[in-house]
Amino acid sequence: MKFSQYESEFTKFLNELKQKDPELEQKQRAGRAIFWDKAPIDLDARKRAEESRIMQQPYVYQNKF
């Protein structure tokens, strides 16, 4: 038995929201691009940066004599 006619309240809400604001998905994608979609990481540059990092002494306020 299939319930192909069933539509949850949440799905109805989203469909209604999209009808009220047709540009909603485009706005969501733009917002995602700002915070989540990043350029690919250059692995060679990352490795060089990690290798060139200088180790910090355990207690930074104490001078070595």
N, C-alpha and C positions, 0 to 999 in steps of 0.2 A: 504494500500500500504506500503510495507516494503522497506527500503533502505539498504539491507544487503551488498551491494557491496560498499557502501560509506565508505571511510576511510579519516579522517581528515588529514590535513598537519602535525599536531602535532603527531598523531599516526604514520604517515609515518616516521617522523623524529626520533621518539623513536625506531621504528623497525630498521631503518638504523643504528642508534647509537649502538644498541645491536648487530647487525651483525658485526660492526667494532670492538667492544670490547665485546666478549662473557662473560667475567668475570665481567662486569659492575654491574650486580645485586648483585653479591657476595661482591663486593667492597662497594656498597651502604649499604648492611646489616652490614658489619663490621664497617662502619662509624657510622651507627645508634647505634650500640651496645656501641660504645665509649661514645657517648653524651646523648643518650636518654634511653636506656634500663638499668634500675637500679634494684638492688636487692629489694625484698619486704621489707617494713618497719615493724620493730618489734614494735607493738603498745604498749606493756608493757614497753619496754625500753624508747620509746618516752614519755610516760606518766610520768615515773619516772624522766626523764630529765627535763620536764616542771615543775614538782612539786618541784624539788630541786633547781630550779633557784632562785637566790636572786634578789629581786627587787632593781633596781638602783634608787638613789635619783634623783629628777627632775633636779637639777643643780649639775652636778658632781664635779665642781671645788670649791664648797662651802663646808667647813667643818662644821660638826655639833658640837656645843658647849654644 
